[in-house]
Amino acid sequence: MGDLTRHFNRKEYSCPCCGLNKVSPVLAKYVEIIRTEINVPINIVSGTRCEKHNEEVGGVPDSSHLGGYAADITAIGYTSNALGKVIKA
């Protein structure tokens, strides 16, 4: 059980270098919907990023990660393309 949604904790969305966390409730809701749809654990690879970390990973200066509106995710058994199809459905 998570403290943000049923399956996710706020910490999973935090910037790895400084702990900044601005995760959007709308984003968290949609990631939870995806998790429920595919019925396998999702790993939040990158959630909120501070400006320093965003620059280090090659993020664009106006990245949605800076405001907590984006998350890079993976799921066991799903390629990026397959997961993208679930997201678009």
NUFIGU-746060 format. One record per atom (N, C-alpha, C): residue number from 1; residue in three letters; atom name; x, z, y. Coordinates in nm, 3 decimals. Layout:
# residues N
    n  res  atom       px       pz       py
  NUM  ala    CA        X        Z        Y
...
***
This chain:
# residues 89
    n  res  atom       px       pz       py
    1  met     N    0.084    0.000   -0.119
    1  met    CA    0.000    0.000    0.000
    1  met     C    0.088    0.000    0.125
    2  gly     N    0.048   -0.079    0.221
    2  gly    CA    0.124   -0.088    0.344
    2  gly     C    0.062   -0.011    0.457
    3  asp     N    0.137    0.009    0.562
    3  asp    CA    0.084    0.077    0.680
    3  asp     C    0.032   -0.022    0.785
    4  leu     N    0.055   -0.152    0.759
    4  leu    CA    0.010   -0.255    0.852
    4  leu     C   -0.111   -0.329    0.794
    5  thr     N   -0.097   -0.371    0.670
    5  thr    CA   -0.207   -0.433    0.595
    5  thr     C   -0.200   -0.374    0.454
    6  arg     N   -0.287   -0.420    0.369
    6  arg    CA   -0.290   -0.366    0.233
    6  arg     C   -0.156   -0.379    0.161
    7  his     N   -0.088   -0.491    0.179
    7  his    CA    0.036   -0.516    0.105
    7  his     C    0.164   -0.508    0.188
    8  phe     N    0.154   -0.491    0.317
    8  phe    CA    0.274   -0.499    0.401
    8  phe     C    0.290   -0.380    0.494
    9  asn     N    0.417   -0.341    0.507
    9  asn    CA    0.455   -0.235    0.600
    9  asn     C    0.510   -0.298    0.727
   10  arg     N    0.490   -0.230    0.836
   10  arg    CA    0.542   -0.276    0.966
   10  arg     C    0.693   -0.301    0.959
   11  lys     N    0.764   -0.217    0.886
   11  lys    CA    0.910   -0.228    0.877
   11  lys     C    0.954   -0.363    0.819
   12  glu     N    0.872   -0.423    0.732
   12  glu    CA    0.908   -0.551    0.672
   12  glu     C    0.919   -0.662    0.777
   13  tyr     N    0.851   -0.646    0.888
   13  tyr    CA    0.851   -0.745    0.995
   13  tyr     C    0.956   -0.716    1.102
   14  ser     N    1.029   -0.606    1.090
   14  ser    CA    1.122   -0.562    1.194
   14  ser     C    1.250   -0.646    1.199
   15  cys     N    1.309   -0.654    1.318
   15  cys    CA    1.437   -0.722    1.336
   15  cys     C    1.543   -0.646    1.255
   16  pro     N    1.621   -0.718    1.173
   16  pro    CA    1.719   -0.649    1.089
   16  pro     C    1.836   -0.588    1.165
   17  cys     N    1.862   -0.634    1.287
   17  cys    CA    1.979   -0.581    1.358
   17  cys     C    1.946   -0.460    1.446
   18  cys     N    1.822   -0.452    1.493
   18  cys    CA    1.792   -0.343    1.587
   18  cys     C    1.659   -0.271    1.558
   19  gly     N    1.580   -0.325    1.466
   19  gly    CA    1.453   -0.261    1.431
   19  gly     C    1.337   -0.296    1.522
   20  leu     N    1.358   -0.385    1.620
   20  leu    CA    1.250   -0.427    1.709
   20  leu     C    1.131   -0.474    1.626
   21  asn     N    1.013   -0.430    1.663
   21  asn    CA    0.895   -0.470    1.587
   21  asn     C    0.780   -0.492    1.681
   22  lys     N    0.742   -0.619    1.695
   22  lys    CA    0.630   -0.655    1.780
   22  lys     C    0.529   -0.736    1.700
   23  val     N    0.519   -0.712    1.571
   23  val    CA    0.437   -0.798    1.487
   23  val     C    0.293   -0.806    1.537
   24  ser     N    0.247   -0.928    1.550
   24  ser    CA    0.111   -0.954    1.594
   24  ser     C    0.012   -0.915    1.483
   25  pro     N   -0.094   -0.843    1.517
   25  pro    CA   -0.195   -0.811    1.417
   25  pro     C   -0.258   -0.937    1.355
   26  val     N   -0.268   -1.043    1.433
   26  val    CA   -0.324   -1.169    1.381
   26  val     C   -0.230   -1.228    1.277
   27  leu     N   -0.099   -1.229    1.305
   27  leu    CA   -0.002   -1.278    1.208
   27  leu     C   -0.009   -1.196    1.080
   28  ala     N   -0.008   -1.065    1.094
   28  ala    CA   -0.014   -0.977    0.976
   28  ala     C   -0.139   -1.004    0.893
   29  lys     N   -0.249   -1.028    0.960
   29  lys    CA   -0.375   -1.058    0.890
   29  lys     C   -0.362   -1.187    0.809
   30  tyr     N   -0.304   -1.291    0.869
   30  tyr    CA   -0.291   -1.419    0.799
   30  tyr     C   -0.193   -1.412    0.683
   31  val     N   -0.083   -1.339    0.698
   31  val    CA    0.011   -1.323    0.587
   31  val     C   -0.058   -1.246    0.473
   32  glu     N   -0.138   -1.149    0.507
   32  glu    CA   -0.214   -1.075    0.405
   32  glu     C   -0.313   -1.168    0.333
   33  ile     N   -0.377   -1.256    0.407
   33  ile    CA   -0.471   -1.351    0.345
   33  ile     C   -0.396   -1.442    0.247
   34  ile     N   -0.278   -1.488    0.286
   34  ile    CA   -0.197   -1.573    0.197
   34  ile     C   -0.160   -1.495    0.072
   35  arg     N   -0.116   -1.371    0.091
   35  arg    CA   -0.076   -1.285   -0.023
   35  arg     C   -0.193   -1.268   -0.119
   36  thr     N   -0.311   -1.244   -0.068
   36  thr    CA   -0.429   -1.226   -0.151
   36  thr     C   -0.466   -1.356   -0.222
   37  glu     N   -0.453   -1.467   -0.152
   37  glu    CA   -0.487   -1.599   -0.209
   37  glu     C   -0.398   -1.635   -0.327
   38  ile     N   -0.266   -1.615   -0.314
   38  ile    CA   -0.175   -1.656   -0.421
   38  ile     C   -0.156   -1.548   -0.527
   39  asn     N   -0.189   -1.425   -0.494
   39  asn    CA   -0.183   -1.313   -0.588
   39  asn     C   -0.044   -1.288   -0.646
   40  val     N    0.059   -1.312   -0.565
   40  val    CA    0.196   -1.275   -0.600
   40  val     C    0.261   -1.215   -0.475
   41  pro     N    0.360   -1.128   -0.495
   41  pro    CA    0.426   -1.068   -0.379
   41  pro     C    0.489   -1.172   -0.286
   42  ile     N    0.483   -1.143   -0.158
   42  ile    CA    0.545   -1.225   -0.055
   42  ile     C    0.659   -1.145    0.007
   43  asn     N    0.770   -1.212    0.029
   43  asn    CA    0.885   -1.152    0.095
   43  asn     C    0.889   -1.202    0.240
   44  ile     N    0.891   -1.110    0.334
   44  ile    CA    0.907   -1.146    0.475
   44  ile     C    1.057   -1.164    0.497
   45  val     N    1.103   -1.288    0.504
   45  val    CA    1.244   -1.318    0.521
   45  val     C    1.287   -1.289    0.664
   46  ser     N    1.202   -1.327    0.758
   46  ser    CA    1.231   -1.305    0.900
   46  ser     C    1.100   -1.286    0.974
   47  gly     N    1.087   -1.173    1.039
   47  gly    CA    0.968   -1.144    1.119
   47  gly     C    1.008   -1.140    1.266
   48  thr     N    0.989   -1.026    1.328
   48  thr    CA    1.028   -1.010    1.468
   48  thr     C    1.179   -1.022    1.481
   49  arg     N    1.223   -1.091    1.585
   49  arg    CA    1.366   -1.103    1.615
   49  arg     C    1.390   -1.062    1.760
   50  cys     N    1.499   -0.989    1.781
   50  cys    CA    1.542   -0.965    1.919
   50  cys     C    1.615   -1.092    1.964
   51  glu     N    1.642   -1.104    2.092
   51  glu    CA    1.709   -1.224    2.144
   51  glu     C    1.846   -1.245    2.080
   52  lys     N    1.920   -1.137    2.061
   52  lys    CA    2.054   -1.146    2.001
   52  lys     C    2.045   -1.202    1.859
   53  his     N    1.958   -1.145    1.778
   53  his    CA    1.946   -1.190    1.639
   53  his     C    1.893   -1.333    1.633
   54  asn     N    1.798   -1.365    1.718
   54  asn    CA    1.744   -1.500    1.722
   54  asn     C    1.854   -1.602    1.749
   55  glu     N    1.942   -1.569    1.842
   55  glu    CA    2.054   -1.658    1.874
   55  glu     C    2.149   -1.669    1.754
   56  glu     N    2.176   -1.555    1.689
   56  glu    CA    2.268   -1.553    1.574
   56  glu     C    2.219   -1.642    1.459
   57  val     N    2.088   -1.648    1.439
   57  val    CA    2.034   -1.727    1.328
   57  val     C    1.999   -1.870    1.369
   58  gly     N    2.029   -1.905    1.493
   58  gly    CA    2.004   -2.040    1.540
   58  gly     C    1.861   -2.067    1.580
   59  gly     N    1.788   -1.962    1.613
   59  gly    CA    1.650   -1.979    1.658
   59  gly     C    1.644   -2.040    1.797
   60  val     N    1.537   -2.110    1.824
   60  val    CA    1.519   -2.169    1.956
   60  val     C    1.493   -2.059    2.059
   61  pro     N    1.532   -2.081    2.184
   61  pro    CA    1.518   -1.976    2.286
   61  pro     C    1.375   -1.924    2.306
   62  asp     N    1.276   -2.006    2.282
   62  asp    CA    1.137   -1.961    2.299
   62  asp     C    1.067   -1.941    2.163
   63  ser     N    1.144   -1.901    2.063
   63  ser    CA    1.092   -1.880    1.927
   63  ser     C    0.974   -1.784    1.925
   64  ser     N    0.876   -1.816    1.845
   64  ser    CA    0.760   -1.727    1.829
   64  ser     C    0.799   -1.595    1.762
   65  his     N    0.914   -1.592    1.694
   65  his    CA    0.963   -1.468    1.633
   65  his     C    0.990   -1.361    1.739
   66  leu     N    1.030   -1.404    1.859
   66  leu    CA    1.064   -1.309    1.966
   66  leu     C    0.945   -1.223    2.007
   67  gly     N    0.827   -1.279    1.999
   67  gly    CA    0.706   -1.206    2.037
   67  gly     C    0.629   -1.151    1.918
   68  gly     N    0.683   -1.169    1.798
   68  gly    CA    0.614   -1.118    1.678
   68  gly     C    0.500   -1.207    1.631
   69  tyr     N    0.506   -1.335    1.667
   69  tyr    CA    0.399   -1.428    1.631
   69  tyr     C    0.436   -1.522    1.517
   70  ala     N    0.552   -1.500    1.453
   70  ala    CA    0.596   -1.586    1.343
   70  ala     C    0.663   -1.503    1.235
   71  ala     N    0.654   -1.552    1.114
   71  ala    CA    0.724   -1.490    1.002
   71  ala     C    0.765   -1.600    0.905
   72  asp     N    0.888   -1.594    0.861
   72  asp    CA    0.935   -1.682    0.755
   72  asp     C    0.912   -1.606    0.625
   73  ile     N    0.845   -1.669    0.529
   73  ile    CA    0.808   -1.600    0.406
   73  ile     C    0.848   -1.681    0.283
   74  thr     N    0.867   -1.610    0.172
   74  thr    CA    0.886   -1.673    0.042
   74  thr     C    0.796   -1.600   -0.057
   75  ala     N    0.769   -1.669   -0.168
   75  ala    CA    0.689   -1.609   -0.274
   75  ala     C    0.742   -1.659   -0.408
   76  ile     N    0.755   -1.570   -0.502
   76  ile    CA    0.804   -1.605   -0.635
   76  ile     C    0.712   -1.709   -0.698
   77  gly     N    0.774   -1.816   -0.749
   77  gly    CA    0.697   -1.920   -0.815
   77  gly     C    0.645   -2.027   -0.721
   78  tyr     N    0.675   -2.017   -0.592
   78  tyr    CA    0.628   -2.113   -0.493
   78  tyr     C    0.746   -2.175   -0.419
   79  thr     N    0.752   -2.306   -0.418
   79  thr    CA    0.850   -2.374   -0.334
   79  thr     C    0.800   -2.365   -0.190
   80  ser     N    0.885   -2.401   -0.098
   80  ser    CA    0.842   -2.403    0.043
   80  ser     C    0.725   -2.497    0.062
   81  asn     N    0.730   -2.614   -0.002
   81  asn    CA    0.621   -2.711    0.010
   81  asn     C    0.490   -2.657   -0.047
   82  ala     N    0.497   -2.595   -0.164
   82  ala    CA    0.376   -2.541   -0.227
   82  ala     C    0.316   -2.428   -0.144
   83  leu     N    0.401   -2.344   -0.090
   83  leu    CA    0.353   -2.235   -0.006
   83  leu     C    0.293   -2.291    0.123
   84  gly     N    0.355   -2.395    0.177
   84  gly    CA    0.301   -2.460    0.295
   84  gly     C    0.162   -2.517    0.272
   85  lys     N    0.138   -2.571    0.154
   85  lys    CA    0.004   -2.625    0.122
   85  lys     C   -0.099   -2.513    0.118
   86  val     N   -0.062   -2.398    0.067
   86  val    CA   -0.153   -2.282    0.065
   86  val     C   -0.185   -2.240    0.208
   87  ile     N   -0.084   -2.237    0.292
   87  ile    CA   -0.100   -2.195    0.430
   87  ile     C   -0.191   -2.291    0.507
   88  lys     N   -0.175   -2.420    0.482
   88  lys    CA   -0.255   -2.520    0.551
   88  lys     C   -0.397   -2.530    0.500
   89  ala     N   -0.422   -2.482    0.381
   89  ala    CA   -0.557   -2.493    0.321
   89  ala     C   -0.658   -2.403    0.388
***
